[in-house]
Amino acid sequence: VQSGWWLIQTSEELRSLVKSLAKRGQRERYLCRMLQRYFEVVTHSMADTKTDNTVSSNETETENENDEQSQLQQSLNDLIENDNQTYDD
Protein backbone atom coordinates (compact mmCIF):
# COMPACT_ATOMS: atom_id res chain seq x y z
CA VAL A 1 0.00 0.00 0.00
CA GLN A 2 1.54 3.25 -1.10
CA SER A 3 -0.25 5.78 1.12
CA GLY A 4 -3.02 6.15 3.65
CA TRP A 5 -3.98 3.91 6.53
CA TRP A 6 -3.87 0.16 6.21
CA LEU A 7 -4.30 -2.83 8.48
CA ILE A 8 -2.16 -5.92 8.95
CA GLN A 9 -4.46 -8.80 9.83
CA THR A 10 -2.28 -11.92 9.63
CA SER A 11 1.18 -12.98 10.67
CA GLU A 12 1.98 -13.65 7.00
CA GLU A 13 1.22 -10.02 6.16
CA LEU A 14 3.44 -8.93 9.05
CA ARG A 15 6.28 -11.17 7.82
CA SER A 16 5.86 -9.71 4.34
CA LEU A 17 6.08 -6.20 5.76
CA VAL A 18 9.24 -7.04 7.71
CA LYS A 19 10.85 -8.53 4.59
CA SER A 20 9.95 -5.48 2.50
CA LEU A 21 11.45 -2.90 4.88
CA ALA A 22 14.67 -1.26 3.73
CA LYS A 23 17.57 -2.57 5.80
CA ARG A 24 19.77 0.45 5.05
CA GLY A 25 17.29 3.12 6.15
CA GLN A 26 17.65 4.09 9.79
CA ARG A 27 13.93 4.32 10.63
CA GLU A 28 12.93 1.27 8.61
CA ARG A 29 15.83 -0.76 10.01
CA TYR A 30 14.75 0.19 13.53
CA LEU A 31 11.09 -0.65 12.77
CA CYS A 32 12.19 -3.96 11.29
CA ARG A 33 14.23 -4.77 14.39
CA MET A 34 11.34 -3.90 16.71
CA LEU A 35 8.84 -5.93 14.68
CA GLN A 36 11.19 -8.90 14.71
CA ARG A 37 11.86 -8.55 18.43
CA TYR A 38 8.16 -8.26 19.35
CA PHE A 39 6.75 -10.43 16.56
CA GLU A 40 5.13 -12.87 18.98
CA VAL A 41 3.55 -10.07 21.01
CA VAL A 42 2.12 -8.40 17.91
CA THR A 43 0.76 -11.63 16.41
CA HIS A 44 -0.73 -12.63 19.77
CA SER A 45 -2.40 -9.22 19.94
CA MET A 46 -3.80 -9.72 16.43
CA ALA A 47 -5.24 -13.11 17.45
CA ASP A 48 -6.81 -11.59 20.58
CA THR A 49 -8.34 -8.80 18.52
CA LYS A 50 -9.88 -11.29 16.08
CA THR A 51 -11.37 -13.32 18.95
CA ASP A 52 -12.74 -10.22 20.65
CA ASN A 53 -14.26 -8.95 17.42
CA THR A 54 -16.26 -12.11 16.76
CA VAL A 55 -17.76 -12.10 20.25
CA SER A 56 -18.73 -8.42 20.60
CA SER A 57 -21.30 -6.27 18.78
CA ASN A 58 -20.39 -3.73 16.10
CA GLU A 59 -20.51 -0.74 18.49
CA THR A 60 -18.47 -2.53 21.10
CA GLU A 61 -16.04 -3.68 18.42
CA THR A 62 -15.31 -0.12 17.40
CA GLU A 63 -14.79 0.99 20.98
CA ASN A 64 -12.67 -2.06 21.82
CA GLU A 65 -10.57 -1.69 18.70
CA ASN A 66 -9.89 1.96 19.47
CA ASP A 67 -9.00 1.13 23.08
CA GLU A 68 -6.84 -1.84 22.07
CA GLN A 69 -5.14 0.13 19.32
CA SER A 70 -4.36 2.99 21.66
CA GLN A 71 -3.13 0.55 24.34
CA LEU A 72 -1.01 -1.33 21.80
CA GLN A 73 0.32 1.93 20.40
CA GLN A 74 1.18 3.14 23.90
CA SER A 75 2.87 -0.17 24.71
CA LEU A 76 4.88 -0.09 21.49
CA ASN A 77 5.80 3.55 22.11
CA ASP A 78 6.98 2.66 25.62
CA LEU A 79 9.03 -0.25 24.25
CA ILE A 80 10.56 1.95 21.57
CA GLU A 81 11.39 4.70 24.07
CA ASN A 82 13.02 2.17 26.39
CA ASP A 83 14.95 0.66 23.52
CA ASN A 84 15.98 4.10 22.28
CA GLN A 85 17.37 4.92 25.70
CA THR A 86 19.46 1.74 25.75
CA TYR A 87 20.40 2.24 22.07
CA ASP A 88 21.62 5.78 22.77
CA ASP A 89 23.66 4.69 25.79
GUKOLSE-717244 format. One record per residue (C-alpha): x, y, z; residue in one letter. Coordinates in steps of 0.5 Angstrom, whole numbers, padded with zeros to 4 digits, always signed. Each point is the difference from the previous one (the first is absolute). Example, Ala and Ser with C-alpha at 12.3 -4.5 7.8 and 13.67 -1.06 7.14 Angstrom:
BEGIN
+0025-0009+0016A
+0002+0007-0002S
REM end
This chain:
BEGIN
+0000+0000+0000V
+0003+0007-0002Q
-0004+0005+0004S
-0005+0000+0005G
-0002-0004+0006W
+0000-0008-0001W
-0001-0006+0005L
+0005-0006+0001I
-0005-0006+0002Q
+0004-0006-0001T
+0007-0002+0002S
+0002-0001-0007E
-0002+0007-0002E
+0005+0002+0006L
+0006-0004-0002R
-0001+0003-0007S
+0000+0007+0003L
+0006-0002+0003V
+0004-0003-0006K
-0002+0006-0004S
+0003+0005+0005L
+0006+0003-0003A
+0006-0002+0005K
+0005+0006-0002R
-0005+0005+0002G
+0000+0002+0008Q
-0007+0001+0001R
-0002-0006-0004E
+0006-0005+0003R
-0003+0002+0007Y
-0007-0001-0001L
+0002-0007-0003C
+0004-0002+0006R
-0005+0002+0004M
-0005-0004-0004L
+0004-0006+0000Q
+0002+0001+0008R
-0008+0000+0002Y
-0002-0004-0006F
-0004-0005+0005E
-0003+0006+0004V
-0003+0003-0006V
-0002-0006-0003T
-0003-0002+0007H
-0004+0007+0000S
-0003-0001-0007M
-0002-0007+0002A
-0004+0003+0006D
-0003+0005-0004T
-0003-0005-0005K
-0003-0004+0006T
-0002+0007+0003D
-0004+0002-0006N
-0004-0006-0001T
-0003+0000+0007V
-0001+0007+0000S
-0006+0004-0003S
+0002+0006-0006N
+0000+0006+0005E
+0004-0004+0005T
+0005-0002-0005E
+0001+0007-0002T
+0001+0002+0007E
+0005-0006+0002N
+0004+0001-0007E
+0001+0007+0002N
+0002-0002+0007D
+0004-0006-0002E
+0004+0004-0005Q
+0001+0006+0004S
+0003-0005+0006Q
+0004-0004-0005L
+0003+0007-0003Q
+0001+0002+0007Q
+0004-0006+0001S
+0004+0000-0006L
+0002+0007+0001N
+0002-0002+0007D
+0004-0006-0002L
+0003+0005-0006I
+0002+0005+0005E
+0003-0005+0005N
+0004-0003-0006D
+0002+0007-0002N
+0003+0002+0006Q
+0004-0007+0000T
+0002+0001-0007Y
+0002+0008+0002D
+0004-0003+0006D
REM end
